């Protein structure tokens, strides 16, 4: 059996929520982390409901480095 790809999402607003909702429907991937500066961002709340590790504020970069994710979606408003 093929291992599931581990995916992290940075950004918990509209874009992050849409991606998370889509990925939760797939059995071939595992969303392993969602982070946003706002602890009440919609994707953070959805991730918590689905028992996915979350981060808020400035701790995202350290955790992302430790996760060894296969793919990171960056969907913030920062350019």
C-alpha positions in Angstrom: 0.0 0.0 0.0 1.3 3.4 -0.9 2.0 5.8 1.9 -0.3 8.9 2.2 1.3 12.2 1.2 1.6 14.5 4.2 0.2 18.0 3.5 0.4 21.2 5.6 -1.6 24.4 5.0 -0.4 27.9 5.9 -3.3 30.3 5.9 -6.6 29.6 7.6 -8.9 32.0 5.7 -11.1 31.4 2.7 -8.4 29.8 0.6 -7.0 27.6 3.3 -10.5 26.5 4.3 -11.4 25.6 0.8 -8.2 23.5 0.3 -8.7 21.8 3.7 -12.3 20.9 2.9 -11.2 19.4 -0.4 -8.3 17.5 1.0 -10.4 16.0 3.8 -12.4 14.2 1.2 -9.3 12.5 -0.3 -8.1 9.2 1.2 -4.7 9.4 -0.5 -3.5 12.3 1.6 -3.1 13.2 5.3 -3.4 16.9 6.3 -0.8 17.0 9.1 -0.8 20.7 10.0 -2.7 23.9 9.6 -1.5 27.3 10.8 -2.6 30.9 10.8 -1.9 34.0 12.8 -5.6 34.0 13.9 -6.5 31.3 16.3 -10.1 31.6 15.3 -9.5 31.4 11.5 -12.0 29.1 9.8 -9.5 26.5 8.7 -8.0 26.3 12.2 -11.4 25.6 13.7 -12.1 23.0 11.0 -8.7 21.4 11.5 -9.3 21.1 15.3 -12.7 19.5 14.6 -10.8 16.9 12.5 -8.0 16.4 15.1 -5.4 17.9 12.9 -2.4 19.6 14.5 -2.7 23.4 14.4 -0.4 26.4 15.0 -1.1 30.0 15.5 1.0 33.1 15.6 4.7 33.0 15.0 5.4 29.3 15.7 4.5 28.0 12.2 7.9 28.0 10.6 9.5 25.9 13.3 6.8 23.3 13.3 6.7 23.2 9.5 10.4 22.4 9.5 9.9 19.6 11.9 7.0 18.0 10.1 8.7 16.7 7.0 5.6 17.4 5.0 5.5 16.3 1.3 3.6 19.4 0.2 2.9 22.8 1.8 0.1 25.0 0.6 0.8 28.7 1.3 -2.5 30.5 1.0 -1.9 33.7 3.0 -2.3 37.3 1.9 1.5 37.8 2.3 3.4 38.1 -0.9 
